[in-house]
Amino acid sequence: MIQLIVICEGESERGFCQLVLAPYLLPLGIYLRPPLIKKSGGGMVHWLVLQRQLEMHLKQEKQAYITTFIDLYGIKARHKVPGFTKIGSTNSLNRVLAMERGMKEAIPQEMRYRFLPYIQLHDFEALLFSDVTVFHDTFSEADFADATELDRIATAYQNPEDINDSKVTAPSKRLERILPGYDKALDGPILAQEIGMERLLERCPHFRGWVEGLRNILEEE
């Protein structure tokens, strides 16, 4: 059994790992543990703090593979993530890929092959726009401030990962307006579980690339 540690930004990411990603990987022979980022209280921390946590796991658990599950939306210049570029300097996917490369290259070479960094475009809630019918099946009409807006967004973006990341238009911010009672940590993982991994992989290409990379660990062993 291969050990995989997913360093999660917050409770919604950890809940997703526990409810959705871990059951998907376990039959393949990958056992997942999802600790939170240390010293954050939920959210991103300075890169040096996260780097120390990553290297601690890599040194102490010499057979384990390590990955991250953090949101692009929460990464700011002050966090000093390697490869960081400001919004508008390039498209979001290229920003993410640059930071993922930078994070990997910052890890000592002898441990680097066991580190598979992942940054979610643009936040966890983007995954939930893969199939908005689960919202209609889960919540009553009275729970919505504007159910038609949910459907309009889902139709407008063929790739949910393209839903952008301003303080107004990030997927999580949109859901807060559309569904005022939405509980990020509780409802998010359950909705993702209802959508199912196959649909998430079909709709979200960067997410799919991450999961395929995790599955490829099996071929490297």
N, C-alpha and C positions, 0 to 999 in steps of 0.2 A: 504493500500500500504506500503510495507516494503522499508525503505530507505537503500541504499547500497552506501558507499563511497569507491571508488577505488583510492588509492594513486598511481599515475603513475610516472614512472621514467622519461619519456620524451614525446615528442609530438606524436611519432609513437604509443606508448602504449595508450595515451589518445585518439588519433584518432581511434584506434581499438575499444576502449570502446564505443565511441560515435557512430561509424558506424555499429559495429557488435555485441558487447556484450550487449549493452543497449537495442537495438530492440529485441534481443533474450529473455532477462529477463523480459521486461516490460509486455508482455501478461501473464506472470506467476504471476504478482503482485509485482515485484521488480523494484523499480525506482533507477537508477544508476546515481551518480555524480562522475566525474573523475578529481579531482584536481591534480596538479603536486606536486612532492616533493618540499618543500620550500628550498630556499637558495642553490639550486643546479645549476640552469641554464641548466638543462638537465644532467642526470647522477646521480649516487649514492652519498650519503652524509654519514658523520659519523653516526653510529647507534643512538647516543644520540640525534642528530638533528631530525632524522626520528621518534624516539620514542616520543619526545616531540610533534611532529605533530600528531601522532597517538593518544596519550593520550588526546590531546586537543579536537580532534573530539569526542572521546569516552565520555569525560566529558561534553562537550557542547551539544552534540546531543545524548541524553540518550536512544533513541529508535533506533538509526541507527546502522548498522553493518559496520565494516571497513575491507578492505582487501588491499593488495598491488599488484602491477604489476611491478616488477623490474627484471632486467636481471642478471643471474648468471655471465655472462661475465664481468659486470661492478663492481662486488663486490671484493674488495681487502682486504688484511690483515689490512691496515690502517683504514678501515671503522669500524672495531671492532664489526662486526655483531655477536651476540651471536651464538655459535655453528659453527663458521667459521673454516674450515680446508683447508689447502693448496691443490692446484692441485697436483694430484698424490698420495695423502695420502689415498684416497678412490675414488670410482667411483662418477661421477657427480650427479647422482640421490641421492645417500646417502648424499653427501655434501649439496644438496638443502634441503633434508628432515631434516637434523640436524639443519640447520639454521632456517628453518620454525618453528621447535619445540622451538629453542632457542628464537626466536623473540616472539613467543606466551607466553612463560613462563616469559619473561621479563616484560610483561604487568601486572599491579595489578590484583589480582585474581578476584575481584568483577566485573571487566570489561572484563576479558579475553575471556569470552564466545562469545562476540560480535566482536572479532578480528580473522580473518581467513587469515593469511599471505600466500602469494604466490610469489615464485621466478620462473621466466621463464627459462627453459633449452633451449639453452644456451643464446640465446637472442631472441628478438621478431621475427626476420627473420626466425627462425626455423619453425614457424607456416606456413610460405609461401611455404616451401618445401613440404607441404602436397599435393599440386597439382600444379606442375610446368606448366601444360598446360595453366594456366591463364597468365603466362608470354608470351608465344608464341601468345596467342590471343590478348594481350594488346599492345605488343611492336613489331616493325618491325624487320626484320632480320638485318637491318643496325644498330639497337640500341645495338646489342649484340657484345661483344668482342669474345665470344665463347659460342654459344648456346648449343653445344654438351656437354660442361662441366656441364651446368645446369642439363641436362638430366642424365648425368652420376652420379652426386651426388644424385639426387633424387632416382635413381635406387639402388645405393649402400647402402642407409639407409632406412630400412623398417620403422623405427621410426625416424621422422625428429628431434626429441628432442635429438637424439644421435649425431647429427652433432656437432663436438666439438668446443672448445672455445679458441684456441690460437689466437694470433694477426693475423695469416694468415688464419686459418681454421674455425673461427667462422662463422656462417651463414651470418651475415651482411658483414663480410670481403670478403667472397666468392662472394656475390652479387655485391659488389663494383667493383670487377675485371671482373665478367661476364657481367655486365650491367652497364657500366660507368656512364650513365645518371640517374641511380636509385636514387630517392629522398626518403629517409627513412621515413620522416614525412608525405609526400604527397602520394607517391605511395604505401607504405606498407599497410596502412589501406584499401585502395581501392582494392588492390589485395586480401587481406584477406576477404573482403566483397564478391568479386567474387567467391572465393573458397567456402565460406559459412560455417556456424557453424557446420553443420552435418559432413562435410568432416574433419574439424579441430578436432572435437571430436573423430572421427573414427581413425585418424592417430596419435594423440598425447596423450598418456595415462596420463601423469602428468597434462597436461592442462585439460584433461577431468575430472580428479579427483578434480581439483579446481572448475570447473563449477558445477560439481555434489554437491560439498560442498556448493556452493552458493544457488543452488536449494533446498538443505536440510534445509536452513533457514526457508523455508515455513512450514516445519513440526515441527519446534521448537516453532513457534509462537502460 
